[in-house]
Amino acid sequence: MKRIYILGLVVVGALIVWGLVRRDGGGDGIYRFVEIQRGDVESVVSSTGTLQATTTVEVGTQVSGQLAEIYVDFNDHVEKGQLIARIDPTLLQQEVRAAEANLERNKAELEQAGRELDRMQRLYDRKAATESEYSTAQYQIAVAQASYKSAQINLERSRRNLNYSDIRAPIDGVVLERTVDVGQTVAASLSAPKLFLIAEDLSEMEILASVDESDIGQMHEGQQVRFTVQAYPDESFSGTVDQVRLQSSVQENVVNYTVVASVENPNGRLLPGMTATVEFIIQREDDVLKVPNAALRFRPTEEMRAVLLERREQRMRDTDAAGQHASASETASDAQSTEEEPPMQRRPRGGDGVPGGHGQSDRAIANRSFLWYLDTNGKVNATPVRTGITDGQYTAIQGPGIEEGMQVIAAVTGAAASSVVNPFQDQQQGRRRGPPGGM
């Protein structure tokens, strides 16, 4: 009973394998088939980039001192002008008082110089003072006036520095970073130290993507962008190219350019610093016939080419026999029709006329390829197709006789696999290869 059960499993397995692969009557190969489908195809350029806020502002301080109070923390929302930190104002208040005292002293000196000038004016008018003494009095009041103005400026500067001890938010936004703590001393002698980093609006963000120089020519403003982030691997987000920056960078001898894409983030799920895997949509075709690229890359075996060649020679012999009974005008018309016939239907001059052979390669077109299939009699055949855009897995195709659901050959296995035409053999023998195998 056990042996019968095992034998049954073997038979079922053999039937499954027979249903997955078929043998061609014209050769010894076992073929792997793929199906022509109908759907959408996109040509994209992939890249990686970093999400960041559209506008960020580093908040610093223009005065030195010790931080007395901090009123905001990470992720806090702030409004423009809101007090977010305070530097200890003690020393700054003392500077203001010293500037006020200096102003009062300069004001007194100015008043004294004015009285002295008035007295010297009366003496000079009565010829009781010399011209030199009168000029000295004029000089002293001019100096006193300049000193008074300087004291006013110093007082204004001191008061302004005192106001700078209150750190306020320059924009409405969210605190992304806080780099200081209460009690820390900040020095603004050379440059303003960064205390906070505030993002203006996280509902609108941007991606800075690095694009290779070979693809940058396909980037333009307004181009659609699709991207994913690791935080939401099953969800796709969209955006639009805003800018293609002219500044380049070189990394490992590769020239890259920065492309800026704007992104809507109304629910705040996207966060600054996230790594985005970006796809720039170059071209898209909807509801077209498409085939896996493996079928376009397929190269026939010698047996497959021989079967197809013999069928075509037989067709040409039949055509020649029928032409012997035709009139001269009909013969000329047939010749013209033969010249206009596509490569799959006639034998080109200078070759065997079989796809994948040497003669056909001389007439190959850049976006022309061939698909191999089994006809209703189980014999191998090939049909020409014109290839369109590709997404790396599927390629859009057009051609006579192709339709959705059609099974085409993508590979050959078994004994016939060893006789597959080597695409590099022709180059080694000084001859060109057959038609391109797709995109």
C-alpha positions, 0 to 999 in steps of 0.5 A, spaced: 500 500 500 505 504 501 509 503 494 502 505 491 501 511 495 509 513 493 508 511 486 501 515 485 505 521 488 511 520 483 505 520 477 502 527 480 509 530 480 510 528 473 504 531 471 505 537 474 512 538 471 509 536 464 504 542 465 509 547 467 514 545 461 512 543 454 517 540 449 518 543 442 517 538 436 522 542 432 528 541 437 530 537 444 529 543 448 524 544 454 522 551 454 520 556 460 514 561 458 512 567 460 505 571 459 504 577 455 500 582 460 496 588 460 498 594 465 501 600 466 509 601 465 513 606 468 520 609 466 523 611 473 530 614 476 531 611 483 535 615 488 536 616 495 535 622 499 534 626 506 527 629 508 528 636 512 524 642 513 523 647 508 525 652 512 529 652 519 532 657 523 538 657 528 537 661 534 543 664 537 545 669 542 548 676 541 551 677 548 555 673 552 553 670 559 550 664 563 543 661 561 538 663 567 532 660 564 529 656 558 522 656 557 521 651 551 524 644 549 524 639 544 518 638 539 515 645 542 511 649 538 513 656 538 510 663 536 514 669 533 516 673 538 515 668 544 520 668 550 524 661 549 530 663 554 533 668 558 541 670 559 542 672 566 542 680 566 546 682 572 552 684 568 548 687 562 544 691 567 550 694 570 553 696 564 546 700 562 547 704 569 554 705 568 552 708 561 547 712 564 552 715 569 557 717 563 551 720 559 550 725 565 557 726 566 558 728 559 551 732 559 554 736 565 561 737 561 557 740 555 553 745 560 559 747 563 563 748 556 557 752 554 557 757 560 564 758 559 563 759 551 558 765 553 563 768 558 569 768 553 564 771 548 562 777 553 570 778 554 572 777 547 567 782 545 570 787 550 577 786 548 578 783 555 580 776 552 584 774 546 582 770 540 586 764 542 582 764 549 575 765 545 577 759 540 579 754 545 572 755 549 569 754 542 573 747 541 571 745 548 564 746 547 565 742 540 568 736 544 563 736 549 558 735 544 561 730 541 562 726 548 555 727 549 553 724 543 558 718 544 555 717 551 548 717 548 550 711 543 553 707 549 547 708 553 543 705 547 547 700 546 547 697 553 540 697 553 539 693 546 544 688 549 540 688 555 534 686 551 538 681 547 538 677 554 531 675 552 532 670 547 525 670 543 523 665 537 524 669 530 519 665 527 513 660 528 515 653 528 517 647 532 523 646 536 527 641 533 533 641 537 536 644 543 543 645 545 544 648 551 541 647 559 540 652 564 547 654 568 551 653 561 555 659 559 555 662 552 560 666 549 558 671 543 565 674 542 566 671 535 560 668 533 553 667 535 552 660 538 547 656 536 541 655 542 535 652 538 534 649 531 526 651 529 523 649 523 518 653 520 512 648 518 513 641 518 506 640 514 511 642 508 517 638 507 523 637 502 527 631 500 534 633 498 536 627 493 543 625 490 542 624 482 548 621 478 550 625 472 548 620 467 540 621 469 540 629 471 538 631 464 532 627 465 530 631 471 526 638 471 521 642 475 514 639 476 516 632 475 512 627 479 516 623 485 514 617 488 518 615 495 518 611 501 521 611 508 523 605 512 518 607 518 512 606 513 515 600 508 508 598 505 506 606 504 508 610 498 508 618 498 508 623 492 512 629 491 514 634 486 521 636 483 522 644 485 529 645 483 535 642 480 541 645 483 547 647 479 552 645 484 555 638 483 559 634 488 564 628 487 564 622 491 568 616 489 569 619 482 562 620 481 559 626 479 552 627 483 547 633 483 542 635 488 535 635 486 530 638 491 523 635 491 517 638 495 513 634 499 506 635 503 506 632 510 499 634 513 499 629 518 506 630 521 508 622 519 514 624 516 520 627 520 526 631 519 532 626 517 528 620 515 532 617 509 527 616 503 528 612 497 526 616 491 523 614 484 523 620 479 517 618 474 521 619 467 515 617 463 509 612 464 504 608 459 497 606 461 494 600 459 499 597 454 501 590 453 507 588 456 512 582 457 517 580 462 524 583 460 527 575 460 523 574 453 526 580 450 533 577 452 532 570 450 536 567 444 534 561 440 538 555 440 541 552 433 535 547 433 530 553 433 533 557 428 534 551 423 526 549 424 524 556 423 529 557 417 526 550 414 519 553 414 521 559 411 525 556 405 519 551 404 514 558 404 519 561 399 519 555 394 512 555 394 512 562 392 517 561 387 513 555 384 506 559 384 510 565 381 512 561 374 504 561 372 503 569 374 503 574 369 509 579 368 505 585 372 503 580 377 510 578 378 513 585 379 507 586 384 509 580 388 516 582 388 514 589 390 510 586 396 516 582 398 520 588 399 515 591 403 514 585 407 517 585 415 523 582 416 519 576 420 515 574 413 521 574 408 528 572 408 533 579 408 538 579 403 545 577 405 543 573 411 538 567 413 533 571 415 532 568 422 531 572 428 538 571 432 542 570 426 547 574 422 543 576 416 538 580 421 542 583 425 545 588 419 537 590 419 536 591 426 532 597 429 534 600 436 527 599 439 526 592 435 526 585 438 523 578 437 518 574 441 519 566 440 513 562 441 510 555 439 504 556 434 498 551 434 502 546 431 507 546 437 512 548 432 517 554 434 516 561 431 518 568 432 514 575 431 517 582 431 515 587 436 517 594 437 519 595 444 517 602 449 519 604 456 521 599 461 521 599 469 526 594 469 522 588 469 517 589 464 517 592 457 511 595 453 511 592 446 507 593 440 507 588 434 502 584 429 499 578 432 501 579 440 495 579 445 494 579 452 495 572 455 500 570 449 505 565 452 512 566 449 519 563 451 523 566 456 528 560 457 530 554 454 533 548 459 535 541 458 539 538 452 538 544 448 540 549 452 548 548 450 546 550 443 543 557 445 546 562 440 552 565 444 551 573 443 558 574 444 561 569 439 559 574 433 563 579 435 569 574 436 568 572 429 568 579 427 560 579 425 555 583 429 550 580 433 542 579 432 537 584 433 537 587 440 533 583 446 529 589 449 531 595 453 
